[in-house]
Amino acid sequence: MKILAAIVDEYILTGEPVGSKALAQKPDINVSSATIRNTMAALEQDGYLDHPHTSAGRVPTFKGYRFYIDNLMSTEPVSKEDLADFDERIFRDAVTDEDIIKNASSALAEITKCATFSTNHVSQFSVITKVDVIPTGKRMYVLLLITSNGEVKNRVCRMEFDLSHEQMEFFTRFVNTHLQGVNPSEMTDEYMSKLVEALGSYMMTLSPLLNAVYELSGEMMRESIDVKGESNLLTCQEFPMVDVMKFLEQKNELAMILDSAFSGINIKFGAEEGTFAISNSTFVSASYYKDGKPAGTLGVIGPMRLDYRKVIPYIEYFSNKVTQMLSQDEESEQLAQIESEVEKNGDD
């Protein structure tokens, strides 16, 4: 285990295959070069190391990395200065939940020099707060849908005729009466059919706008994968350019690999998955939560030769911080309710 740990550490540091001579010079390995060579051969036979060249050097396989991460690695603590910098990056100009998640993903890309990815299920916690329709030209209207978490969706609708002021007023009043406080997941086909019928004499005129609201709510519920720091993939010498270009064209394949139904740090290897475009890659990710429920995933895509001792604590901190920030509003409301009850009891 000492020899495997030493090989992984040395390879992460240098990027060059590690030989027995280099290991024999390490102070904590007190065995002969012959013993080291025999051990390396045994580790290779068991699938923990690979022998990529005719030289005596070895490199870790994904099996070797996984054993190293699970059993041998000690993580490096993040300094207070770095934590303060991370907080500033996440909070910067953050108004909505989506801003917080995007800030965290962008900051991770800058700090780790890797590409980062985030998935977002925050919409499942929001409700529709307002729907508006704005005329923008002849028979052209912009439909706005706003949710309680600050998300704004819009859709340009081309109508067959111009709407009167009275028709637009009726539509705005109608949708806000029936949809305010409704979660987008509740916008089922059956629910929409009832709303269309409720339009009455306005059914033929306004149903296209109502269908647009339905489509926008569906977009909110679809899981999105946002990738930041893509240029870091292009500059990584360990990634074949063809693999990177294929990935950039097919980012949605990430959805087949990622799983937000886990807690703690999750690590996957491209070679291990077999179907991912970049075979010599690794994913390190963690779930973040809102009000105790899984709300998405945040992580990095980098080469297998990643400094896991640093990257893992970074991802742990960012995912925990995003969880804390997404849940602050709920905690503030609960605190305000408790304070109100205390004041009321005091008055009584």
FIVO-124098 format. One line per field, with one value per residue (C-alpha): x, y, z; residue in one letter; residue number from 1. Coordinates in pm, 1 decimal, padded with zeros to 6 digits, always signed. Last residue first. Example, Ala and Ser with C-alpha at 12.3 -4.5 7.8 and 13.67 -1.06 7.14 Angstrom:
# FIVO-124098
u	[+01367.0, +01230.0]
v	[-00106.0, -00450.0]
w	[+00714.0, +00780.0]
resn	[S, A]
resi	[2, 1]
# end
This chain:
# FIVO-124098
u	[-05019.8, -04771.3, -04485.4, -04665.9, -04704.4, -04340.2, -04227.5, -04460.5, -04321.8, -03966.2, -04045.9, -04203.8, -03905.1, -03668.7, -03868.4, -03867.9, -03494.8, -03430.7, -03630.3, -03440.6, -03107.5, -03159.7, -03004.5, -02711.5, -02631.2, -02657.3, -02433.3, -02180.2, -02188.4, -02136.7, -01852.3, -01678.1, -01694.7, -01584.0, -01276.8, -01196.6, -01201.5, -00984.6, -00689.3, -00611.2, -00752.8, -00468.7, -00587.3, -00397.5, -00728.2, -00764.2, -01033.9, -01407.8, -01525.3, -01831.8, -02166.2, -02488.1, -02849.7, -03131.5, -03134.2, -03378.9, -03291.6, -03431.3, -03224.3, -02939.6, -02607.3, -02477.7, -02106.1, -01878.4, -01540.8, -01545.2, -01232.1, -01092.1, -00868.9, -01165.7, -01300.8, -01615.3, -01788.5, -01924.3, -01677.9, -01785.6, -01460.1, -01247.2, -01429.5, -01371.6, -01631.7, -01593.2, -01878.0, -01816.8, -02082.9, -02443.2, -02589.4, -02903.4, -02750.5, -02633.6, -02420.3, -02328.0, -02633.2, -02672.6, -02312.9, -02417.9, -02590.4, -02256.8, -02254.0, -02076.1, -01833.0, -01767.5, -01679.3, -01447.0, -01272.2, -01228.5, -01081.3, -00841.9, -00697.3, -00691.7, -00361.9, -00243.4, -00524.6, -00557.9, -00886.9, -01039.4, -00948.0, -01122.0, -01449.7, -01428.7, -01800.2, -02053.4, -02423.5, -02638.6, -03012.6, -03279.5, -03620.2, -03866.7, -03818.9, -03859.0, -04195.5, -04313.7, -04220.3, -04414.9, -04730.2, -04705.8, -04675.4, -04988.2, -05172.2, -05059.4, -05184.5, -05513.9, -05590.1, -05807.3, -05972.8, -06051.7, -06161.9, -06530.9, -06465.6, -06109.8, -06206.7, -06187.1, -05821.3, -05760.1, -05916.1, -05700.5, -05393.9, -05458.1, -05501.3, -05182.8, -04994.4, -04879.8, -04831.4, -04456.5, -04436.8, -04540.8, -04859.3, -04857.2, -05005.7, -05140.6, -05521.2, -05563.0, -05240.2, -05340.2, -05687.6, -05588.3, -05314.1, -05544.8, -05831.7, -05602.3, -05459.0, -05808.7, -05925.5, -05621.7, -05710.3, -05499.6, -05360.7, -05422.9, -05278.8, -05045.9, -04666.6, -04546.7, -04200.7, -04122.6, -03978.0, -03855.6, -03756.5, -03614.9, -03631.4, -03681.7, -04056.1, -04108.1, -04157.1, -04314.6, -04299.1, -04479.7, -04356.0, -04611.9, -04602.1, -04918.9, -04768.7, -04498.1, -04375.2, -04696.5, -04621.9, -04783.8, -04734.3, -04727.2, -04640.4, -04548.3, -04516.7, -04388.6, -04036.9, -03894.0, -03890.8, -03715.1, -03402.2, -03325.0, -03000.2, -02707.0, -02357.9, -02042.1, -01684.7, -01395.8, -01061.6, -00813.2, -00903.6, -00951.2, -01095.8, -01331.1, -01443.3, -01525.0, -01737.7, -01934.5, -01991.4, -02104.3, -02340.9, -02498.9, -02540.0, -02681.8, -02933.9, -03054.6, -03127.9, -02959.7, -02589.0, -02380.7, -02070.6, -02184.2, -02004.1, -01680.1, -01671.0, -01729.4, -01444.8, -01206.4, -01294.1, -01238.8, -00902.9, -00786.0, -00905.1, -00689.4, -00840.5, -00727.8, -00530.5, -00684.9, -00519.1, -00512.6, -00459.5, -00792.1, -01071.1, -00865.8, -00575.9, -00807.8, -00992.0, -00670.5, -00540.0, -00862.9, -00855.3, -00508.1, -00192.9, +00125.5, +00436.3, +00799.0, +01036.5, +01056.9, +00893.7, +00596.1, +00245.7, +00295.4, -00026.8, -00090.6, -00377.6, -00489.7, -00382.5, -00097.3, +00021.5, +00022.0, +00219.5, +00475.3, +00506.9, +00564.9, +00836.3, +01004.4, +00990.2, +01135.4, +01420.5, +01480.6, +01533.1, +01300.0, +01272.8, +01000.9, +00934.2, +01247.5, +01177.3, +01487.0, +01378.0, +01063.1, +01256.5, +01473.2, +01167.0, +01021.6, +00728.1, +00578.4, +00580.5, +00296.7, +00521.0, +00310.5, +00013.4, +00262.2, +00460.8, +00153.7, +00011.4, +00342.5, +00394.4, +00044.0, +00099.2, +00435.1, +00292.2, +00000.0]
v	[+03784.7, +04042.0, +03801.3, +03517.9, +03735.2, +03839.9, +03477.9, +03372.1, +03646.6, +03545.4, +03183.9, +03292.3, +03516.2, +03225.4, +02992.7, +03252.7, +03307.7, +02931.9, +02900.1, +03190.0, +03049.7, +02705.5, +02785.4, +02955.7, +02662.3, +02406.4, +02623.4, +02638.8, +02261.1, +02199.2, +02452.2, +02314.1, +01949.9, +02042.6, +02224.4, +01945.4, +01694.5, +01906.7, +01944.4, +01582.9, +01472.2, +01636.9, +01502.4, +01255.4, +01104.3, +01417.0, +01666.4, +01711.1, +01893.9, +01885.6, +02021.8, +01820.7, +01921.1, +02002.8, +01696.8, +01767.6, +01899.6, +02249.3, +02283.2, +02039.6, +02006.5, +01682.3, +01618.5, +01566.4, +01441.6, +01327.5, +01172.6, +01160.1, +00943.6, +00810.6, +01145.2, +01059.5, +00873.4, +00528.6, +00306.0, +00420.9, +00301.1, +00470.1, +00797.2, +00762.7, +00831.9, +00983.8, +01074.9, +01284.5, +01290.0, +01182.2, +01003.3, +01034.6, +01304.1, +01051.1, +01164.1, +00926.4, +00936.8, +01312.2, +01363.7, +01241.6, +01579.4, +01743.1, +01596.4, +01851.5, +01952.7, +01583.0, +01509.2, +01809.7, +01686.5, +01333.5, +01462.0, +01688.0, +01388.8, +01476.8, +01453.7, +01788.9, +01975.1, +02303.9, +02214.4, +02080.9, +02402.5, +02597.9, +02438.6, +02626.0, +02598.8, +02327.9, +02362.5, +02051.3, +02115.4, +01897.0, +01960.2, +02108.1, +02468.2, +02374.4, +02213.1, +02535.3, +02722.0, +02475.6, +02512.4, +02892.0, +02871.6, +02655.1, +02931.4, +03185.2, +02962.2, +02912.1, +03285.2, +03342.8, +03003.5, +02964.2, +03322.6, +03225.2, +02986.8, +03016.6, +02753.4, +02485.2, +02573.4, +02560.7, +02215.2, +02087.3, +02236.2, +02040.5, +01717.1, +01772.0, +01835.5, +02170.8, +02045.0, +02007.1, +02384.6, +02440.5, +02648.6, +02954.1, +03181.8, +02960.5, +03000.2, +03365.2, +03472.9, +03296.4, +03455.2, +03812.0, +03819.2, +03663.8, +03904.5, +04208.0, +04084.9, +04036.2, +04382.2, +04550.8, +04384.1, +04103.9, +04126.5, +03834.2, +03491.4, +03514.4, +03488.6, +03408.4, +03496.0, +03296.6, +03408.3, +03240.2, +03422.5, +03245.1, +03445.2, +03151.5, +03229.0, +03189.8, +03434.5, +03351.0, +03615.6, +03585.3, +03812.0, +03901.5, +03945.1, +03999.8, +04328.0, +04419.4, +04371.3, +04321.9, +04211.3, +03917.0, +03857.2, +03557.6, +03594.3, +03398.5, +03044.8, +02810.3, +02698.3, +02386.4, +02168.0, +02453.4, +02392.4, +02068.5, +02202.3, +02010.9, +02153.7, +02092.2, +02209.9, +02208.6, +02199.8, +02471.3, +02388.3, +02747.8, +02900.8, +02610.5, +02599.0, +02970.8, +02924.5, +02637.0, +02828.1, +03139.3, +02932.0, +02770.3, +03101.9, +03275.7, +02993.1, +03040.4, +03403.6, +03735.7, +03651.2, +03956.8, +03795.1, +03558.5, +03253.8, +03439.1, +03613.7, +03285.1, +03116.3, +03401.5, +03376.3, +02999.8, +03051.6, +03288.2, +03046.3, +02773.1, +02455.3, +02136.2, +01886.2, +01541.1, +01216.2, +00941.3, +00571.4, +00389.1, +00526.7, +00767.1, +00523.3, +00230.5, +00442.0, +00564.0, +00210.0, +00089.5, +00390.4, +00272.2, +00412.8, +00460.8, +00239.3, +00302.7, +00025.9, +00166.0, -00017.1, +00211.4, +00214.9, -00031.2, -00003.5, -00017.3, -00129.2, -00418.1, -00712.7, -00798.3, -00439.2, -00441.2, -00767.5, -00620.3, -00310.6, -00533.2, -00729.2, -00406.3, -00262.8, -00582.7, -00568.5, -00201.7, -00295.3, -00203.3, +00095.0, +00300.4, +00596.9, +00789.0, +00792.2, +00717.7, +00358.9, +00498.0, +00693.9, +00390.8, +00163.1, +00362.1, +00605.6, +00692.7, +01073.5, +01315.3, +01475.9, +01547.6, +01317.7, +01045.4, +01088.3, +01075.0, +00772.6, +00586.8, +00664.2, +00546.4, +00220.0, +00166.2, +00233.2, +00000.0]
w	[+02601.3, +02471.2, +02544.9, +02373.2, +02062.2, +02072.7, +02100.8, +01818.5, +01594.4, +01678.5, +01585.5, +01254.1, +01175.8, +01246.8, +01020.1, +00741.1, +00783.8, +00772.5, +00450.4, +00295.9, +00414.9, +00259.2, -00077.6, +00096.0, +00325.1, +00046.0, -00174.0, +00110.2, +00161.3, -00211.1, -00223.6, +00086.4, -00020.1, -00371.4, -00242.5, +00005.9, -00285.3, -00514.5, -00279.4, -00189.1, -00526.1, -00718.9, -01053.5, -01271.6, -01383.1, -01593.7, -01502.7, -01489.2, -01176.7, -00951.7, -00839.3, -00825.1, -00771.4, -00528.6, -00300.7, -00012.5, +00335.1, +00278.8, -00037.5, -00092.2, -00271.2, -00412.7, -00451.7, -00748.0, -00866.8, -01227.2, -01379.8, -01728.8, -01948.4, -02149.1, -02268.9, -02467.3, -02185.4, -02273.1, -02085.1, -01739.7, -01583.7, -01848.4, -01782.4, -01409.5, -01141.6, -00797.4, -00558.7, -00248.2, +00021.7, -00022.3, -00320.6, -00531.4, -00754.7, -01013.0, -01301.2, -01581.6, -01809.0, -01753.7, -01866.1, -02210.4, -02241.0, -02315.6, -02668.4, -02888.9, -02616.5, -02547.4, -02910.1, -02918.2, -02603.8, -02738.9, -03068.6, -02876.9, -02691.5, -02320.6, -02131.3, -02263.0, -02086.6, -02277.0, -02446.1, -02125.0, -01941.8, -02219.8, -02108.4, -01779.0, -01705.5, -01794.6, -01707.9, -01707.5, -01707.4, -01554.8, -01709.8, -01461.8, -01572.6, -01937.6, -01858.0, -01692.3, -02010.2, -02226.3, -02014.4, -02021.5, -02402.5, -02411.2, -02224.1, -02481.7, -02765.8, -02570.6, -02578.7, -02884.7, -02934.2, -02565.6, -02498.1, -02497.4, -02207.6, -02077.3, -01817.4, -02088.4, -02146.0, -01770.5, -01741.7, -02028.3, -01858.4, -01537.4, -01732.3, -01931.2, -01605.1, -01471.8, -01114.7, -01171.5, -01232.9, -00867.4, -00835.3, -00606.2, -00874.0, -01151.3, -01151.2, -01049.4, -01216.8, -01536.5, -01550.2, -01456.2, -01718.5, -01978.9, -01904.3, -01923.3, -02253.3, -02397.0, -02279.5, -02436.3, -02765.9, -02906.8, -03259.1, -03490.3, -03574.8, -03274.7, -03269.6, -02918.6, -02788.8, -02474.7, -02145.8, -01830.3, -01512.2, -01206.7, -00884.3, -00647.0, -00621.9, -00995.5, -01283.4, -01622.7, -01895.5, -02231.2, -02507.4, -02773.7, -03152.2, -03358.5, -03486.5, -03240.9, -02885.8, -02686.1, -02326.7, -02146.2, -01774.8, -01542.8, -01174.9, -00864.1, -01000.4, -00733.2, -00648.2, -00479.7, -00793.1, -00971.8, -00762.3, -00950.4, -01100.0, -01238.0, -01221.7, -01418.5, -01388.2, -01632.6, -01459.8, -01358.7, -00995.0, -00877.1, -01193.8, -01265.9, -00901.1, -00913.5, -01225.6, -01066.4, -00742.8, -00929.2, -01143.2, -00835.0, -00651.1, -00958.5, -01005.6, -00648.0, -00734.5, -00651.7, -00649.8, -00746.6, -00586.0, -00306.6, -00450.9, -00529.7, -00190.8, -00010.8, -00200.5, -00116.0, +00255.0, +00240.3, +00066.8, +00342.1, +00611.3, +00455.5, +00309.1, +00479.8, +00266.6, +00220.0, +00331.2, +00069.7, +00134.3, +00156.8, -00061.8, -00274.4, -00325.8, -00395.1, -00653.2, -00812.6, -00848.0, -01005.2, -01240.2, -01341.8, -01183.4, -01389.0, -01401.9, -01499.5, -01610.6, -01963.1, -02257.3, -02220.8, -02075.3, -01788.7, -01591.7, -01218.9, -00991.2, -01213.9, -00996.4, -01235.0, -01222.2, -00841.2, -00848.3, -01091.8, -00872.3, -00567.6, -00749.5, -00859.3, -00505.7, -00358.9, -00614.0, -00535.3, -00171.4, +00112.1, +00346.5, +00180.7, +00415.1, +00315.2, -00060.9, -00266.9, -00343.2, -00506.1, -00769.0, -00844.8, -00875.1, -01162.0, -01186.6, -01525.7, -01573.3, -01492.3, -01231.0, -00920.0, -00988.0, -01085.9, -00763.1, -00539.9, -00724.7, -00712.3, -00343.2, -00253.9, -00444.8, -00272.9, +00071.7, +00000.0]
resn	[D, D, G, N, K, E, V, E, S, E, I, Q, A, L, Q, E, S, E, E, D, Q, S, L, M, Q, T, V, K, N, S, F, Y, E, I, Y, P, I, V, K, R, Y, D, L, R, M, P, G, I, V, G, L, T, G, A, P, K, G, D, K, Y, Y, S, A, S, V, F, T, S, N, S, I, A, F, T, G, E, E, A, G, F, K, I, N, I, G, S, F, A, S, D, L, I, M, A, L, E, N, K, Q, E, L, F, K, M, V, D, V, M, P, F, E, Q, C, T, L, L, N, S, E, G, K, V, D, I, S, E, R, M, M, E, G, S, L, E, Y, V, A, N, L, L, P, S, L, T, M, M, Y, S, G, L, A, E, V, L, K, S, M, Y, E, D, T, M, E, S, P, N, V, G, Q, L, H, T, N, V, F, R, T, F, F, E, M, Q, E, H, S, L, D, F, E, M, R, C, V, R, N, K, V, E, G, N, S, T, I, L, L, L, V, Y, M, R, K, G, T, P, I, V, D, V, K, T, I, V, S, F, Q, S, V, H, N, T, S, F, T, A, C, K, T, I, E, A, L, A, S, S, A, N, K, I, I, D, E, D, T, V, A, D, R, F, I, R, E, D, F, D, A, L, D, E, K, S, V, P, E, T, S, M, L, N, D, I, Y, F, R, Y, G, K, F, T, P, V, R, G, A, S, T, H, P, H, D, L, Y, G, D, Q, E, L, A, A, M, T, N, R, I, T, A, S, S, V, N, I, D, P, K, Q, A, L, A, K, S, G, V, P, E, G, T, L, I, Y, E, D, V, I, A, A, L, I, K, M]
resi	[348, 347, 346, 345, 344, 343, 342, 341, 340, 339, 338, 337, 336, 335, 334, 333, 332, 331, 330, 329, 328, 327, 326, 325, 324, 323, 322, 321, 320, 319, 318, 317, 316, 315, 314, 313, 312, 311, 310, 309, 308, 307, 306, 305, 304, 303, 302, 301, 300, 299, 298, 297, 296, 295, 294, 293, 292, 291, 290, 289, 288, 287, 286, 285, 284, 283, 282, 281, 280, 279, 278, 277, 276, 275, 274, 273, 272, 271, 270, 269, 268, 267, 266, 265, 264, 263, 262, 261, 260, 259, 258, 257, 256, 255, 254, 253, 252, 251, 250, 249, 248, 247, 246, 245, 244, 243, 242, 241, 240, 239, 238, 237, 236, 235, 234, 233, 232, 231, 230, 229, 228, 227, 226, 225, 224, 223, 222, 221, 220, 219, 218, 217, 216, 215, 214, 213, 212, 211, 210, 209, 208, 207, 206, 205, 204, 203, 202, 201, 200, 199, 198, 197, 196, 195, 194, 193, 192, 191, 190, 189, 188, 187, 186, 185, 184, 183, 182, 181, 180, 179, 178, 177, 176, 175, 174, 173, 172, 171, 170, 169, 168, 167, 166, 165, 164, 163, 162, 161, 160, 159, 158, 157, 156, 155, 154, 153, 152, 151, 150, 149, 148, 147, 146, 145, 144, 143, 142, 141, 140, 139, 138, 137, 136, 135, 134, 133, 132, 131, 130, 129, 128, 127, 126, 125, 124, 123, 122, 121, 120, 119, 118, 117, 116, 115, 114, 113, 112, 111, 110, 109, 108, 107, 106, 105, 104, 103, 102, 101, 100, 99, 98, 97, 96, 95, 94, 93, 92, 91, 90, 89, 88, 87, 86, 85, 84, 83, 82, 81, 80, 79, 78, 77, 76, 75, 74, 73, 72, 71, 70, 69, 68, 67, 66, 65, 64, 63, 62, 61, 60, 59, 58, 57, 56, 55, 54, 53, 52, 51, 50, 49, 48, 47, 46, 45, 44, 43, 42, 41, 40, 39, 38, 37, 36, 35, 34, 33, 32, 31, 30, 29, 28, 27, 26, 25, 24, 23, 22, 21, 20, 19, 18, 17, 16, 15, 14, 13, 12, 11, 10, 9, 8, 7, 6, 5, 4, 3, 2, 1]
# end
